[in-house]
Amino acid sequence: MIRTLLAGGASAIALAVAAPAFAQTQDETGSAAAAAEPATPTMSFGDWGFDPEYLSEDIDPGDDFFGFANQTWLDANPLPPEFGRFGAFNLLREKSTVDVKALVDELVAKDSATLSGDERRIVQAYQTYMDTAAIEAAGLAQAQSYLDTIKGAETLASLVTVWSSPGYATPLGGYVTVDAKEPDRYSAHIGAGGLGLPDRDYYLDETEKGVEIQQKYRDYLAFLLGEASYAEPAAMAQAVYDFEDRIARTVSWDRAVRRNRDLTYNAVTPAELGEMAGGFPVAAMLETTGFAATDRFVIGDLPPTPEEAERLGLTEEVLAKIGGGTPAMMRLLVDTPVEVLQAWTVKEFLENNAAILPSRFDEADFAFFGQTLQGTPEQRARWKRAIGETEGLMGELLGKSYVARYFPPENKAAMDELVANLRIAVAQSIDDIEWMGDETKVQALAKLDSFDPKIGYRENLETYEGLEITLGDPLANRMAAAKWQWQDNLAKLGGPIDRTEWFMLPQTVNAYYNATKNEIVFPAAILQLPFFALSADPAVNYGAIGGVIGHEIGHGFDDQGSKYDSTGMLRDWWTDADRAAFDERGTALVEQYDAFCPLDEGETCVNGRLTLGENIGDLGGLSLAYRAYKIATEGKDVPVIDGLTGDQRFFLAWAQVWRSAQREETARQRLRTDSHSPEEFRTNGVVRNMDAWYEAFGVTPQDELYLPPEERITIW
């Protein structure tokens, strides 16, 4: 189980946009500011890490703390046309992309005869993606052999072989990762997918807007299938849509229910997997994937038996949100005409590779997924997507150069100190908890002691040995990378746990917690303002990156992460009474966030259950960071700066991290699919539960964010 600070998943790469320009007023972040006239908004961090010029004179901090800290900047910096949302994270992601682009440009400018093998692969990957004229001239020629392979698979067994080959989408697939019940081994994991829209709820949406999106999606499918030479593309598009609709209604799980680790770990033997296949050619899938010799499969979407449902206390409401999962998907695939499954695979291949096909594919893909679903007016610049593409193929090669140039060693030393103080704060917090008994506290402290913090980058950055890059064939490069990545993943089976592995690049602006390894990971690129700077006021560093560190540690003790012990094993290490007390606080937090309803005059709200883990991470993280700040400044004179106390600066730093605005369409998609709350609630929803914030800003019962002390939630 990997939990990230932002949406996108632990392996997501930050793709940025617009022209190579990023401005900021301090250079302590590791690289110089770039352009006099930036194409994107800029942000000043003043003399100590937060510019007080941004404080609103019209918004009371007790009414809207997010607005108090951020609205002035947001009003002065409207959303750039190429973003569905934009804020502090995006600014830093832009900077990271510009920094990486500078590295690539230097390689491109070198005499090709002097390039090393790794440098040549980087240059060729980047230039191949950028050569849109060649892509346009090639048409579908480079894709044709792959499309022919799909259309030539005339039986389900042969099509399963295609699905199980690297580079092709599959409605039922697998991967290798650490086994949550035996974290000293790797196991093969299997689960169903298959949806083209972002979530099953899009298919179930009967509102006018929902029906409109469904029709535009069918139109997009018809375009793709028409380009693939289907005689009746609209009819086949409807058949493909109907197939996905059946997945949504009979196979897929509700997103919030799918978070429950007690439901998503189901180990079965090969024989048991075969018994549930219902005629599905399991042997073909296992043989092609390389799973044929494994002794265990972990299925993430196996519906609970009645006995399991009773043991877990699942209500009828929850059970109604659990689809048939992998067994139902296998039955559905057997019952669906092969020509429909072929067409689904064709559209997936064209959609997934739209950016490296002729521009009509790229434009159609953006028109639906970018404009219709997210409301983004403009496509991101090609060169920025080229950086993302190159990172996706072999990002750690670029990461090595990025770290050498942009990550000062003293940043890591300062982070080590911050992490050490956060660990002290967590230990103190556990000792002070009144609702947790001594037996559980011993286990919690053992888990804290075993946390493995990773900062900046891993020492043994990947070299991608054997991955060949073909100049002029971007699709061949993707397929080669997919094959390399799959073989790298498959090689873990039967081997020792690789504790040096990272799931983010050094140049990624994000952070994550990995439950099965009990590790917290902070890539180099996030260790810059607004999160961190050696020159920043300690209150800012603790309120920003300290809150992030606390957030990731907090994931180890959130509603799901708390189910893993100090070794990374998924097991119940709580007493029943302590778990009940913990869950009671979590339910209260769910109710608080359910009440945040930003759209449709209060009708469209945050899903408090879906976002619970992240909300616990935020609340616990900032609470722990505040305690760590007090540890770091104990006995020291904390000055008032620009009329702001240390505590005020601490909370403003947290608010600044979440400085962001988004388009309505993006907001709607995120409320439906994102396990993270909208940024304004990641600010306001947290501070209103912390007594120190009330004291720092003189918040009273007359203020809108005020909660009576007995309603404020403290978890860690």
C-alpha positions in Angstrom: 0.0 0.0 0.0 1.6 3.2 -1.2 0.1 6.6 -0.1 1.2 9.8 -1.8 1.0 13.4 -0.8 -0.8 14.3 -4.0 -3.0 12.3 -6.4 -1.3 10.5 -9.2 0.1 7.4 -7.6 3.6 6.7 -6.5 4.9 6.0 -9.9 3.4 9.1 -11.5 5.9 11.5 -13.1 5.3 15.3 -12.8 4.6 16.5 -16.3 4.7 20.3 -16.6 3.5 22.8 -19.2 4.1 26.1 -21.1 7.3 27.8 -22.1 10.6 27.2 -20.3 10.2 29.9 -17.7 9.9 29.9 -14.0 10.4 32.8 -11.7 10.9 32.9 -8.0 12.5 35.5 -5.7 14.9 33.3 -3.8 17.7 31.3 -5.2 18.3 29.1 -2.2 16.1 26.4 -3.7 18.9 24.9 -5.8 18.7 26.7 -9.1 18.5 30.1 -10.5 15.2 31.7 -11.6 14.6 31.6 -15.3 13.0 34.2 -17.5 12.1 37.8 -17.2 8.6 37.3 -18.6 7.4 33.9 -17.4 4.5 32.2 -19.2 3.1 30.9 -15.9 2.3 32.7 -12.6 5.2 33.4 -10.2 5.3 33.4 -6.4 7.3 35.4 -4.0 8.5 33.9 -0.7 9.6 37.2 0.9 12.5 37.3 3.3 11.7 34.3 5.4 9.6 31.9 3.3 6.2 33.5 3.1 5.4 36.9 1.6 3.1 38.8 4.0 2.0 40.9 1.0 -0.3 37.9 0.1 -2.3 38.2 3.4 -5.8 39.3 2.6 -7.2 42.4 4.2 -10.7 41.4 3.5 -10.8 37.8 4.8 -10.8 37.0 8.4 -8.5 34.0 9.2 -11.1 32.5 11.4 -13.7 32.6 8.6 -11.5 31.2 5.8 -7.8 30.6 6.7 -7.1 29.3 3.2 -8.4 32.5 1.7 -6.7 34.7 4.2 -3.3 33.2 3.3 -3.9 32.6 -0.4 -6.7 34.6 -2.0 -4.7 37.7 -2.8 -2.2 35.6 -4.8 -5.0 33.6 -6.5 -6.8 36.8 -7.5 -3.6 38.1 -9.1 -2.8 34.8 -10.9 -5.7 33.4 -12.8 -5.4 29.8 -14.0 -3.1 29.4 -17.0 -5.0 27.9 -19.9 -3.1 24.7 -20.0 -4.0 23.7 -16.4 -7.1 22.2 -14.8 -5.7 23.3 -11.5 -2.7 25.4 -10.6 -0.9 26.4 -7.4 2.2 26.0 -5.3 2.8 22.4 -6.3 2.5 23.2 -10.0 4.9 26.1 -9.7 7.5 23.8 -8.3 6.7 21.1 -10.8 7.2 23.7 -13.5 10.6 24.5 -12.1 11.6 20.9 -12.0 10.7 20.5 -15.6 12.6 23.5 -16.6 15.6 22.3 -14.6 15.5 18.9 -16.3 15.0 20.6 -19.7 18.3 22.5 -19.1 20.1 19.2 -18.6 18.6 17.7 -21.8 19.4 20.8 -23.8 23.0 20.6 -22.9 23.1 17.0 -24.1 21.3 17.9 -27.4 23.9 20.7 -28.0 26.9 18.4 -27.6 28.7 16.8 -30.5 26.9 13.5 -30.9 30.2 11.7 -31.2 31.1 12.7 -27.7 27.9 11.4 -26.1 28.0 8.4 -23.8 25.6 5.6 -24.4 23.2 6.8 -21.7 23.4 10.4 -22.9 22.6 9.2 -26.5 19.5 7.3 -25.3 18.2 10.4 -23.5 18.8 12.7 -26.6 17.2 10.2 -29.0 14.2 9.6 -26.8 13.6 13.4 -26.4 14.2 14.2 -30.1 12.0 11.4 -31.3 9.1 12.6 -29.2 9.6 16.2 -30.4 9.8 15.3 -34.1 6.1 15.8 -34.8 6.7 16.2 -38.5 8.1 12.7 -38.7 5.2 11.4 -36.6 2.7 13.1 -38.9 4.4 11.7 -42.0 4.4 8.2 -40.6 0.6 8.2 -40.0 -0.4 4.9 -38.5 2.4 2.9 -40.2 4.4 2.4 -37.0 1.3 1.3 -35.1 -0.1 -0.9 -37.8 1.8 -4.1 -36.8 0.4 -3.8 -33.2 -3.1 -3.2 -34.5 -2.8 -6.2 -36.8 -1.7 -8.3 -33.8 -4.8 -7.3 -31.9 -7.2 -7.9 -34.8 -5.4 -11.2 -35.6 -6.2 -12.6 -32.2 -9.5 -14.3 -33.1 -10.1 -16.3 -30.0 -10.2 -15.3 -26.4 -7.1 -17.3 -25.6 -5.1 -15.6 -28.3 -6.4 -12.2 -27.2 -5.5 -12.9 -23.6 -1.9 -13.6 -24.8 -1.9 -10.1 -26.4 -3.3 -8.5 -23.2 -0.6 -10.2 -21.2 2.2 -8.9 -23.4 4.0 -5.6 -22.3 2.7 -2.5 -24.0 -0.9 -3.6 -24.5 -3.8 -2.7 -22.2 -5.7 -5.4 -20.5 -9.1 -5.6 -18.6 -7.6 -8.2 -16.3 -3.9 -7.9 -15.4 -1.3 -8.4 -12.8 2.0 -7.1 -11.3 4.5 -8.2 -8.7 4.9 -6.4 -5.4 5.6 -7.1 -1.8 3.2 -9.5 -0.2 1.3 -7.6 2.6 0.8 -10.8 4.7 4.4 -11.9 4.2 6.4 -8.7 3.6 9.7 -10.7 3.2 8.5 -12.1 -0.1 7.1 -10.8 -3.4 3.8 -12.1 -4.8 1.9 -11.8 -8.0 -1.2 -9.6 -7.7 -4.2 -9.8 -10.0 -7.2 -7.5 -10.5 -9.8 -6.2 -12.9 -9.8 -2.8 -14.7 -11.1 -2.1 -18.1 -12.9 1.2 -17.7 -12.2 4.1 -20.2 -13.9 6.8 -18.1 -12.2 7.8 -14.8 -14.5 5.8 -12.5 -17.4 3.5 -12.5 -19.7 6.3 -11.3 -19.3 8.0 -14.6 -21.3 5.1 -16.2 -23.9 5.2 -13.5 -24.5 9.0 -13.7 -27.9 9.7 -15.1 -27.8 13.5 -14.7 -27.8 15.7 -17.8 -24.1 16.4 -17.4 -23.4 12.7 -16.9 -25.3 11.7 -20.0 -23.5 14.4 -22.0 -20.1 13.1 -21.0 -21.1 9.5 -21.9 -22.2 10.6 -25.3 -19.0 12.5 -26.0 -17.0 9.5 -24.8 -18.9 7.3 -27.3 -18.1 9.9 -30.0 -14.5 9.7 -29.1 -14.6 5.9 -29.3 -16.2 6.1 -32.7 -13.4 8.4 -33.9 -10.7 6.0 -32.8 -12.4 3.0 -34.3 -13.0 4.8 -37.5 -9.3 5.6 -37.7 -8.7 1.9 -37.2 -10.8 1.1 -40.3 -13.9 -0.3 -38.6 -16.7 -0.3 -41.2 -19.3 0.8 -38.7 -17.3 2.7 -36.0 -20.4 4.2 -34.2 -22.0 0.8 -33.8 -18.8 -0.8 -32.6 -18.2 2.2 -30.3 -21.6 1.6 -28.7 -20.7 -2.1 -28.2 -17.4 -1.2 -26.6 -19.2 1.3 -24.4 -21.7 -1.3 -23.4 -18.9 -3.7 -22.5 -17.4 -1.0 -20.2 -20.8 -0.2 -18.8 -21.2 -3.9 -17.7 -17.8 -3.7 -16.1 -18.9 -0.6 -14.1 -22.2 -2.2 -13.1 -21.1 -5.8 -12.3 -17.3 -5.9 -11.8 -16.0 -2.6 -10.4 -16.0 -1.6 -6.7 -16.8 1.7 -5.2 -13.6 3.7 -4.8 -14.0 4.4 -1.1 -14.8 0.7 -0.3 -11.7 -0.3 -2.3 -9.5 1.4 0.2 -10.3 -1.2 2.8 -7.1 -3.3 3.2 -9.0 -6.1 4.9 -11.1 -6.6 1.8 -8.3 -6.2 -0.9 -5.9 -8.9 0.3 -7.1 -12.3 -0.8 -4.4 -15.0 -1.4 -5.3 -17.9 -3.6 -3.5 -20.9 -5.0 -3.2 -21.5 -8.8 -5.8 -24.2 -8.4 -8.2 -21.9 -6.7 -7.7 -19.2 -9.4 -8.5 -21.8 -12.0 -11.7 -22.8 -10.2 -13.0 -19.3 -10.3 -12.1 -18.8 -14.0 -15.4 -20.0 -15.4 -13.9 -20.9 -18.8 -11.5 -18.0 -18.9 -8.1 -19.1 -20.3 -6.1 -18.5 -17.2 -3.3 -20.7 -18.4 -2.7 -18.4 -21.4 -2.5 -15.4 -19.1 -0.1 -17.0 -16.6 2.1 -18.4 -19.3 2.5 -15.1 -21.1 2.9 -12.9 -18.0 5.5 -15.3 -16.5 3.3 -16.2 -13.6 2.9 -19.8 -14.5 5.3 -21.1 -11.8 4.2 -19.0 -8.9 2.5 -20.6 -5.9 0.3 -17.7 -4.8 -1.8 -14.9 -6.3 -3.2 -12.0 -4.3 -6.5 -10.8 -5.7 -7.4 -7.3 -4.8 -11.1 -7.4 -5.8 -12.4 -10.8 -4.6 -15.8 -10.2 -3.1 -16.1 -11.3 0.6 -18.0 -14.4 1.5 -21.1 -14.0 3.8 -18.9 -15.2 6.7 -16.2 -12.7 5.9 -18.7 -9.9 5.5 -20.1 -10.7 9.0 -16.7 -10.9 10.6 -15.7 -7.5 9.1 -19.1 -6.0 10.1 -19.9 -4.9 6.5 -23.3 -3.3 6.2 -25.7 -3.9 3.4 -24.9 -0.4 2.1 -21.2 -1.3 1.9 -21.9 -4.7 0.3 -24.0 -3.0 -2.4 -20.9 -1.1 -3.4 -18.7 -4.2 -3.9 -18.7 -5.5 -7.5 -18.0 -9.0 -8.6 -14.3 -8.2 -9.2 -11.9 -10.6 -10.8 -14.3 -13.7 -11.0 -17.0 -11.6 -12.5 -14.6 -10.1 -15.0 -13.4 -13.5 -16.2 -17.1 -14.5 -16.7 -17.8 -11.3 -18.6 -14.8 -11.7 -20.9 -16.0 -15.3 -21.7 -19.5 -14.0 -22.5 -18.4 -10.9 -24.6 -17.9 -11.4 -28.4 -14.3 -11.5 -29.3 -14.7 -8.8 -31.9 -15.9 -6.4 -29.2 -12.9 -7.3 -27.0 -10.6 -6.7 -30.0 -12.2 -3.3 -30.6 -11.8 -2.4 -26.9 -8.1 -3.3 -27.2 -7.6 -1.3 -30.4 -9.1 1.8 -28.9 -7.0 1.4 -25.8 -3.9 1.1 -27.8 -4.7 4.2 -29.9 -5.8 6.2 -26.9 -2.8 5.3 -24.7 -0.4 6.3 -27.5 -2.3 9.3 -28.9 0.6 11.7 -28.1 3.0 9.8 -30.4 0.5 9.3 -33.3 -0.6 11.9 -35.8 -1.9 15.2 -34.3 -5.6 14.3 -34.9 -5.2 11.5 -32.3 -3.5 13.8 -29.8 -6.1 16.6 -30.4 -9.1 14.2 -30.0 -7.6 12.7 -26.8 -7.1 16.1 -25.3 -10.5 17.4 -26.4 -12.2 14.7 -24.4 -9.9 14.0 -21.4 -8.5 17.5 -21.1 -11.3 19.8 -22.2 -14.5 17.8 -21.6 -13.5 16.1 -18.3 -11.2 18.7 -16.8 -12.2 21.9 -18.5 -8.6 22.7 -19.6 -8.6 25.1 -22.5 -5.2 24.3 -24.0 -2.9 21.3 -24.5 0.4 21.4 -22.6 3.4 22.4 -24.6 5.1 19.6 -26.6 8.5 20.1 -25.1 7.2 19.7 -21.6 5.5 16.5 -22.5 8.7 15.4 -24.2 10.5 15.8 -20.9 7.8 13.7 -19.2 8.1 11.1 -21.9 11.8 10.8 -21.5 11.4 10.6 -17.7 8.8 7.9 -18.2 11.2 5.8 -20.4 14.3 6.2 -18.2 13.8 8.9 -15.6 16.5 7.8 -13.2 19.2 8.5 -15.8 18.0 12.1 -15.8 17.6 11.9 -12.0 21.3 11.3 -11.5 22.2 14.6 -13.3 19.4 16.4 -11.6 20.6 15.5 -8.1 24.2 16.4 -9.0 23.2 19.9 -10.1 20.2 20.8 -8.1 20.2 19.0 -4.7 22.8 20.4 -2.2 24.0 17.9 0.3 23.2 20.3 3.1 19.5 20.0 2.2 19.6 16.3 3.1 21.4 17.0 6.4 18.7 19.6 7.4 16.0 17.1 6.4 17.6 14.5 8.6 17.2 16.8 11.6 13.6 17.6 10.7 12.7 13.9 10.4 14.5 13.2 13.7 12.4 15.9 15.5 9.2 14.5 13.9 10.0 11.1 15.2 10.5 12.5 18.7 7.2 14.3 18.3 5.4 11.1 17.3 6.8 9.2 20.2 5.7 11.9 22.6 2.3 12.0 21.0 1.8 8.2 21.4 2.9 8.4 25.0 0.4 11.2 25.6 -2.6 9.6 23.9 -5.3 8.9 26.5 -7.6 6.7 24.4 -4.9 4.2 23.5 -3.8 1.4 26.0 -0.3 0.5 26.8 -0.3 -2.8 24.9 -1.1 -1.0 21.6 1.3 1.8 22.4 4.1 -0.7 22.6 3.3 -1.9 19.1 2.9 1.7 17.8 6.2 2.8 19.1 7.8 -0.3 17.6 6.4 0.7 14.2 7.7 4.2 14.7 11.2 2.9 15.5 11.2 0.8 12.3 10.3 3.7 10.0 12.8 4.0 7.1 13.1 7.6 5.9 14.5 8.1 2.4 15.5 11.6 1.4 16.5 13.1 -1.9 17.4 10.1 -4.1 18.5 6.5 -3.9 22.2 5.8 -4.2 21.9 3.0 -6.9 19.9 4.9 -9.5 18.7 2.7 -12.3 20.8 2.4 -15.5 18.1 0.7 -17.6 20.7 -1.8 -19.0 19.4 -3.5 -22.1 16.7 -0.9 -22.9 17.3 0.2 -26.5 16.0 3.5 -27.8 15.2 3.8 -31.6 15.6 7.2 -33.1 12.5 8.2 -35.1 10.2 5.5 -33.7 8.5 6.8 -30.5 6.1 3.8 -30.4 8.9 1.3 -30.5 10.5 3.2 -27.6 7.4 2.9 -25.6 7.0 -0.8 -26.3 10.6 -1.5 -25.5 10.3 0.4 -22.2 7.2 -1.5 -21.3 8.9 -4.8 -22.0 12.0 -3.7 -19.9 9.8 -2.5 -17.0 7.8 -5.7 -17.0 10.8 -7.9 -17.0 12.3 -5.8 -14.2 9.1 -6.2 -12.2 8.8 -9.9 -13.0 12.4 -10.6 -11.9 11.4 -9.8 -8.3 9.5 -13.1 -7.9 11.4 -15.4 -5.8 14.0 -12.8 -4.9 14.9 -10.9 -1.8 13.0 -7.6 -1.0 14.8 -4.6 -2.6 14.7 -2.0 0.1 16.7 0.4 -2.0 13.9 0.7 -4.6 12.1 4.0 -5.0 8.7 4.6 -6.7 9.4 8.3 -7.5 12.2 10.0 -9.4 14.5 12.5 -7.7 13.0 15.3 -9.8 9.4 14.4 -8.8 7.5 17.0 -6.6 5.7 14.7 -4.3 6.3 12.3 -1.4 4.9 8.9 -0.3 4.5 6.3 2.4 4.9 2.6 1.6 3.2 0.4 4.1 4.8 -3.0 3.3 8.3 -1.5 3.7 7.2 1.0 6.4 9.2 3.7 4.6 8.6 7.5 4.0 10.1 8.9 0.9 10.9 12.5 0.0 12.3 13.2 -3.5 14.9 16.0 -4.0 12.5 18.2 -6.0 10.1 18.7 -3.2 12.8 20.0 -0.9 12.5 23.6 -2.1 10.3 26.5 -1.4 7.4 26.7 -0.6 8.3 23.5 1.3 11.8 24.0 2.5 14.9 26.2 2.3 17.9 26.5 4.5 17.4 30.3 4.6 13.7 30.0 5.6 12.3 30.7 9.0 12.1 27.4 11.0 8.4 28.0 11.5 8.0 27.8 7.7 10.1 24.7 7.3 8.2 22.9 10.1 4.8 24.1 8.9 5.5 23.1 5.3 7.9 20.2 4.8 7.5 19.3 8.5 3.8 19.0 7.8 4.6 16.8 4.8 6.9 14.6 6.8 4.2 14.3 9.5 1.7 13.5 6.7 3.7 10.6 5.4 4.4 9.3 8.9 0.7 9.8 9.6 -0.1 7.4 6.8 1.5 4.7 8.8 -1.1 5.4 11.4 -4.2 6.3 9.3 -7.3 4.2 9.0 -5.6 1.7 6.6 -1.9 2.2 7.2 -2.5 1.4 10.9 -3.4 -2.1 9.8 0.3 -2.8 9.0 2.8 -3.6 11.8 6.4 -2.6 12.3 7.6 -5.2 9.8 5.1 -4.1 7.1 2.8 -7.0 7.7 -0.9 -6.6 7.3 -2.2 -7.8 10.7 -4.3 -6.7 13.6 -1.9 -5.4 16.3 -4.6 -3.3 18.1 -6.7 -4.2 21.0 -10.4 -4.2 20.2 -11.0 -1.3 22.5 -8.2 0.8 21.1 -9.3 0.2 17.5 -12.9 1.1 18.3 -11.7 4.4 19.9 -9.5 5.1 16.9 -12.3 4.3 14.4 -14.7 6.6 16.4 -12.4 9.5 15.8 -12.0 8.6 12.2 -15.8 8.5 11.7 -16.1 12.0 13.3 -13.5 13.2 10.8 -15.5 11.7 7.9 -18.5 13.6 9.1 -16.6 16.9 9.2 -15.3 16.5 5.6 -18.7 15.2 4.3 -20.0 18.7 5.3 -17.6 20.5 2.9 -19.8 21.0 -0.2 -18.1 23.3 -2.7 -20.4 22.8 -5.8 -24.0 22.9 -6.8 -25.1 25.1 -3.9 -24.1 22.5 -1.3 -25.3 19.4 -3.2 -21.9 18.2 -4.4 -19.6 17.4 -1.4 -16.3 15.9 -0.4 -16.4 12.2 0.2 -15.2 12.0 3.7 -14.8 8.2 3.6 -12.8 8.2 0.4 -10.5 10.9 1.7 -10.2 9.7 5.2 -6.7 8.4 5.0 -5.4 11.6 3.5 -7.3 13.7 6.0 -5.8 11.8 8.9 -2.4 12.2 7.3 -3.0 16.0 7.1 -4.4 16.5 10.5 -2.0 14.1 12.3 0.9 15.4 10.2 0.4 19.0 11.0 -0.2 18.3 14.6 3.0 16.3 14.8 4.9 19.0 12.9 3.7 21.6 15.4 4.9 19.5 18.3 8.2 19.0 16.5 8.5 22.8 15.9 8.1 23.3 19.6 10.8 20.7 20.3 13.2 22.5 17.8 12.6 25.9 19.3 12.5 24.9 23.0 14.5 27.4 25.1 15.1 29.6 22.1 13.9 33.2 21.5 11.3 33.0 18.6 11.1 36.5 17.2 8.0 38.2 15.8 8.6 38.8 12.1 6.6 41.3 10.0 4.2 41.4 12.9 3.6 37.6 12.8 4.4 35.2 15.7 6.2 31.9 15.2 2.9 30.0 15.5 1.2 32.3 13.0 4.1 31.7 10.5 3.9 28.0 11.1 0.2 27.8 10.1 0.6 30.2 7.2 3.4 28.0 5.8 0.9 25.0 5.8 -1.7 27.2 4.0 0.8 28.3 1.4 1.7 24.7 0.5 -1.9 24.2 -0.6 -2.2 27.5 -2.5 -4.2 26.4 -5.6 -7.2 27.0 -7.8 -9.0 24.7 -10.1 -11.6 24.7 -12.9 -15.1 23.4 -12.1 -14.8 20.4 -14.3 -11.5 19.4 -12.7 -13.1 19.9 -9.3 -16.0 17.6 -10.2 -13.6 14.9 -11.4 -11.5 15.1 -8.3 -14.4 15.0 -5.9 -15.4 11.8 -7.6 -12.1 10.1 -8.0 -9.4 11.7 -5.8 -8.6 10.3 -2.3 -7.3 13.8 -1.4 -9.6 16.6 -0.3 -9.6 19.8 -2.3 -6.8 22.1 -1.2 -8.9 24.7 0.6 -10.2 21.9 2.9 -6.7 20.4 3.4 -6.1 23.8 5.0 -9.3 24.8 6.7 -10.4 21.3 7.6 -7.1 20.7 9.5 -6.4 24.0 11.3 -9.9 24.2 12.8 -9.2 21.0 14.8 -6.0 22.4 16.3 -6.1 24.4 19.5 -2.9 26.2 18.7 -4.4 27.7 15.6 -7.2 29.3 17.6 -4.7 30.8 20.0 -2.4 32.0 17.2 -5.1 33.9 15.4 -7.6 34.7 18.1 -10.4 32.7 16.6 -13.7 33.0 18.4 -17.1 31.4 18.3 -18.2 34.2 16.0 -15.8 32.9 13.3 -17.1 30.5 10.6 -14.4 27.9 11.0 -14.8 27.8 14.8 -15.4 24.4 16.4 -16.2 24.0 20.1 -13.3 22.3 21.9 -15.3 19.1 22.4 -15.8 18.8 18.6 -12.1 19.2 17.7 -10.6 16.0 16.6 -7.2 14.9 17.8 -5.9 11.5 16.5 -2.1 11.7 16.7 
